[in-house]
Amino acid sequence: MKNRVLTYLLTVCCLLTPFTSLAHAESPSFADSLYENNEIANESRVTFAYVKEEQKTRENTPAIGCKAAYLADPVSGKVFYEKNAHEKMYPASTTKILTALLVLENCNVNDTVTISKSAIAMVPAGYSTAGMEAGESFSVKVLLQALLIPSANEAAYALAEHVSGSVEAFAEACNKRAKELGCETLHFVNPNGVHDQNHYCSAYDLYLIAKECQKHKEFNKIVKMKEFTVPATRIHKKADRIYPNTNAMLFPSFSEYYYPYCTGIKTGHTTPAGECLVSAAEKDDLNLICVVLGGSIKKSGLNERFSDTKKLMEFVFDNYSYHQIADRKVSLGQAAVENAVSDAPPLELYIQTDLACVAPNELTADNVKPQLRLAEEIKAPVKSHQVLGTATYHIDGFVFTTNVVAGRDIDKIPFWLYNTLVAVVLVFLVLLIAVSVKKRRARRRRAAARARARARAAARTSYRR
């Protein structure tokens, strides 16, 4: 009997404890409990990753003639096209974008540089120049324009000597900086791409360099200029040295190559390297960097470096765009809330922020569904915009994870109702105990009465004998 009473009392205590704790103290918010779980807490913020293996290959991807290519969005890293992108190739004058990067990182564009005799003498016959002469002085900015617009090789040597003291030291600096950028193949021995068997890189390497160059406003401004004029100097007193940009994609007059969205960057050509081009284009908030190497000139006169680049860029802009793929105003569904008041409406769930990215045109917010991860229990009270978990979106190679939040306040059952429930449970259990005790006593009385009856019957039987 004592054991049964104790069992009932323990049951009362177990049931009573959570009710009384809620009645006398505010329960911690769900956001607090969420961040106590390290596994969820690590995901409870907006994150982004690009997983190239999850990106779908489009059937209408164009074929090109250039031996190597790499086309990507430098903002997100999304790759749209690659062909032998990590193979060793000769870069020719596309080398000069790395030269420009080191100059911009280590010099003031207003610094003055005097062209040395060695800078003139080192240019092999047949390589492009801007007609500069030994002893002429120019600003770094002017030399960068000469380097990137008419591809002046004497300007490359002059800048290398200005930055590092010698061409050899500058080449070492180029290799070091390239490695810092993540280049995997690159090894340079000069600042301009004059052919050398030990001077090479990959299309991917040049993409990384161009991406870094775009961080410099001066670089972006120069590479889209259509012509360059060498200023007059005390040696050459007329400003009559005028050179066009070597990038035909900038000129409407080259109708088959002209691309209105092109923003530069740099051409290259030697017989061993073939036709090379690093280019950029921007349209509707989408920026592209395209590298093509090892192109040729067809018998028709078509230059593959321009035609392939234009073809690739048109492919991307026709099939992809930067657009919204998740709307924070659209409900993700509903969630059950424990301890909520009986008349509480369903709790709608929303993402914390809109999501936009470069995606195929056919992918929209209507046909992209996230993977939701909520806590096992959501308890009232819940506040509007309170973090309740995460939503993960897989968008053609992109993986976004953002917070899931409550769409409204949800109140918990009032304290007086908890106390009422406690009282009802307590009374019920007390009555249950009383009834049980009464039944037990009644069974004992009946058992005792039966025992006495049997004793009397046994005594009468014994007397008769």
N, C-alpha and C positions, 0 to 999 in steps of 0.2 A: 504493500500500500504506500509506504513512504517513497519508494522508488518511482512509482507512477506519479505521485504528486510533484516530486522533484522534476520529473520529465515535463509535466505540464507547465511548471513555473519557468523552466529554462526556455520552453517554446515561447512563452509570453515575453521573456526578456529579449529573445532574438527578434521577434516581430516588433517589439516596442522600440528597440534601439534606433533603427533608421528613421522612424517617424518622429521620435522626439528630437533627434539631431537636426532634422530638417525644420522642425518647429522652432528650434531655438538658435539656429545659426544658418547663414547663407551658404548654400553649397557652392563649391568652386565652379567657375564658368567652364563651359566645354572647351573654350580656347586654351584655358590653363591646362586641362587634362590632355589636350591634343599635344601641346608642346612638352609634356612630361614624357611622351612616347617618342624617343629619339628617332625611331625609324620613320614616323610620320613627320616629325618636326623638320627633318632634313629635306623633306619634299614640300613643305608648306610655304613655298615661295616660288615666284615665277622663274623657271629655268628653261634653258634652250640648248639643244644639241643637234648636230647634223650627222646623220648616219647614212653615208653614201650607199651602203648595201641595201637600204630600204627604199631607195629611189627607183622608180619604174623607168625602163628604157622605152622611149617612144618609137613607134614603127616608122614614123616619117623623118627620122634623124637623117640629115643629108650625108652624102659621101663627098670627100674632098680629095684633092690631088697632092697637097703638101704632105711631106713625110711625117711631120709631128705637129700636134696641136693641143691646146688646152684652153677651154672657155668656161668661165665661172663668174659668179657674183661675188665680188670682193667683200661685200658687207656681211653676207651670211655664210659664204664659203660654198654655196651650192654649185655643183659641177654640172654643166649642161652637155659638155662634149670633151672627149679626150681621145687622142690617137698617138701612141708611142710617146706619151707625155713625159715619161721619166727616162727616156733614152738619151744617150750622149749625142749632142748635135753641136755644129758650129753656129755661133750666134751672129757673126758679122757685126754690123754697126748697132744692133740692138744692145750690144755691150754697153753702149753709152748711157743707157738709163741708170745703170749701177754707178757709173762715173758721176752722173748728175746727182744721184742720191748722196754719195759721199761728200761732194762739194757743198750741197745744201745743208748737210749735217755738220760740216766742219768749217764753213766760211761765212763771212758776211757778203751778201751779194754786191755791196758797194765797195768792197776791197778792190784794189788795183793790181793787175797782173801784167807784167811785161813779157812779151813773146820772146823766148830765147832762141838762139841759133839752132840748138839741138831739137827744139820742138818743131822747127821747120824741116830740119834735115831728116828726122826720123820718119816722115811721111813717105811711104813708097810711091813710086810712079804709078799713076792711074787711079789713086785713091782720092776721094773728094776732099776739097778744101774750101775755105772762104776767102782765099786770096790774101790772108794776113801775112805780114812781113816781120822778120826779126827786128826787135827794138820798138815795135809798136806796143802801146799800153792800152789796156781795156779793163773795164770793170768785170768782176766775176759774172754779173748778170748778162753782160754782152757776150762773154765767152760761152755761157750756158745756152744762149740763143743760137750762137754759131754751132755749138755742139749738137743741138737737138733739131734744128730746122734744116740747114743745108748739110748736116752731118760732117762738120769740119773736123778733120783729124788733127790738124795743128792745134786747134782749141783744146782737144782732149789731152794732148801731151802737155800743153801749157798749164792746164788745170791740175793735172796729176803732179807736175813738179811743184806747183804752188801749194798743194795740200800736203804732200808727203816728202818733197825734196827730190824724189827720183821716180821714174816709171816703175822700177822694180819694187820699191817700197810701197808705192800706191797699189800695185797689183796684190801685194800681200794684204794690204788693208781691205781691198775689195773681197778677197777670199774669206777673210775673217768676218767681215760684215755679212756676207752672203750666208755663211754658216749660222750666224746669229738669227737670220731671217728664216732659217729652216731649209735652205737650199741643199739638195741631196747630191747633186752631180757636179756643180759648178767648180771650175778651176780657170782663173784668168791670169794671163801674163802681160797684158797691156790694157790701156784704158779705153780703147776704141774698136777693137774687134779685127784689127789687121790680122790676116790669117796666120795661125800658128797651130800645129798639131796638138799642142798642150793647152790651147785656149778653147774651152768648150763649156757647155751647160745643157740643161734640158728646158723644154717648153714650160714645165711646171716651175722651174727655178725663176725664169723670166717673169712668170705670173706673180710670184711672191715679191719680186723686186718692184714691178710696176705697181702692185698694191701698196707697197710702202711709199713709193714715190708720190702717189696720189694724196698722201697726207700733207704735201707741201703745195701751198697755193701758187707759188712761183712756178713750180714745175707744170702744174695744170694749165696755167696761163700760157706758158711758152709753147707747149706741144700742140696747141690748137691754132697757133699763129700761122698764117698762110705764106708769109715771106719775112725775110730778115735782111736788114741793111747794116752793113758794117759802118760804124761811125767814122767820120774823118779824123785823121790824126796828124801829128806834125810831120810824119813821113808820107802818108797818103792823104792829101789835103781835101779830097773830094769824097762825098758820101755816095759814090757811084757803084759800090760793090753790093749789088742787090741779088738775093738768092731766094727762090721759092722753096716752100716746104716739100720734102720728098714724098709726103704721104698723099697719094692721089685721091684718097677717100674724102679729103677735105674740099675738093674742088668740083663745083657743078660742071665745069667744062669736061671733066672726065666722066661722062654720063654713065658708063658701064660700071665704074668703081665708086662713084660719089655716093655717100651715105649721110643723110642730113643729121643723123643722131651721133655721128662719130665725133669724138672729142680729142683726137690725137692718138698715138703717142710717138712711135719711132719705127722707121724702116731699117732694113739691113740687107746688104748683098755682097757676096764674094762668089767666085766661081765654085770653090769647095762647099760653101754654106748654102748656096742657092738663094732663092728669094725668101726673105724673112720679114716679119711684121709683128710688132706688139702694138695693139690698138685698144681703144676704149670707146664705149658708146653709152649714152644715157637716154632713156625714154620712160615717161610715166613712172618716175621714182625707182626704176630698175636700172642699175649700173652694171655694165659688163666689162670684163677685161678678156681679150682674146689674143692668144699667141699662136702664130703659125710659122713653122720653120721648114726649110728644105723644099720650097716651092720651085716651080719652073715657069718659063715663058713659052706658051704654046706657039705652034707655027702660025696661028691666027693673030699672034701678038698679045693674046690674053695673059696677063700676069696673075698667077695663081694666088700670090700672097694677098692681093686685093679681092679677087673674085671669091676665094674660099672664105675670107673673113666676112665679107658682105653676106654670103650665103648662110654662114653660121649664125651671125647676129640676127638676120631676118627670121631664121628658124626659131630662135629663142623668143623674140618679141612677138611672133605670131602665135606661139603656143603657151607662153608663160606670162604672168603679170604679178605685180605686187598688189594683193588684195586681201580683204578681211575673210578669215576662215572660222572665226568664232565670235559670237555676239553676247556681250555681258547682259543684254536686256532680254535674252531668250532663255526660258527656264530649262534646266537640265532634267527636271523631274521633281518628285516629292520625296520627303523623308519622314519617317515616323519619329515622334518625339515623346519620350517617356515623361511621366509626371506633368503632362500638359493639362490645362483646364479643359473641361469637356467640350466647351463650345469653340475651342481654338480651330481656326481654318487649317488646311494642310500646309506644311512648310515647304515652300518652293525653294529650289536650289539654283544658284547662278554662279558663273565664273566671275572672278574679281575684276577682270579687265578684258577689253577686246583684244583679240589676237589677229595679227596680219603677217603675211610672209609671202615670199615668192613661191607661187604654186601654179600647177597647170590650170588653164582657164576654166576647165570643167569642174574643178574642185571649188565648192562654195561652202558657206556656213550651213546650208541646207543638207548637204550630203556628207558632212564630216561629223563623226560621232566620237566622243571622248571616252576614255576609260576612267571611271570614277573610283575613288578610294576614300571612303568615309570611315569614321571611328565606329566601333561595334555598337556603341550606345550613344544616342544624342538625348540629353536630359534637359528639361526646362529648368530655369528660364533660358531662352535663347534670344539674343539681341540681333537686330537687323545688321547685316554685313559681317556678322561674326564668322570667323574661319571655322569650317566644319570638316575640311578634308582637301583633297586635290583632284584635279582633272588633268589627264594626260592625252594629248592629241598627237597622232602620227600622220604627218602631212608630207607625203612624197619625199621621204628622207629626213624631214625635220621632226624633232620630238620636242613638243612644248609641254611643260607642266606648270599649271597655275592654280591658285587657291579656289576652292569652292566655298561660297559664303551663303549665309541665310538670307532669304528674301524679305523677312519680316520678323517682328518681335513675337515670341511665344511665351506666355506667362505660365508659371507652374501652379499646381493646385494650391489654394490658400492654406495658411497654417492652421486656421480653425477647422478646416476640413480634415487635415491630418489628425488633429487632436480628437475630432469626432470619430474618425475611423479607429484610432487607438482605443478610445473608450468603448466602442462597439466590440472590438476584438477582445478587449480585456473582460468585459461583462460576459461575453460568450464563453470565454475560457474558464472564468470563475464558475459559471453555471454548469459547464461541462464537468469541471472538477467536483462540484457539489453533487451533481447527479451520479457521477461515478462512485463517489464515496458512499452515497446513500444506497446505491445498488449493492455495493460490496458488503455493507453492514447487513442489508436485508438477506443476502445470500448466506452470510455467516449465521444469522438468527435461524434461518430455515435449516441449515446444516446442523446447528446445535439442537434444534427441536427434533429432527429426525434421529439424531444420536440418542437423545433422551428416550424417545419412543422405542428405539431398538433395545435400549437397556432395560426398560420396564417390561417389554415383551420377553426378554431373556430371563428376567427375574421370575415372572409368572410361570414360565415353563419349568424352571428349576424347582419351584414350590410344589407344583403338581406331582412331580416325580418323587 
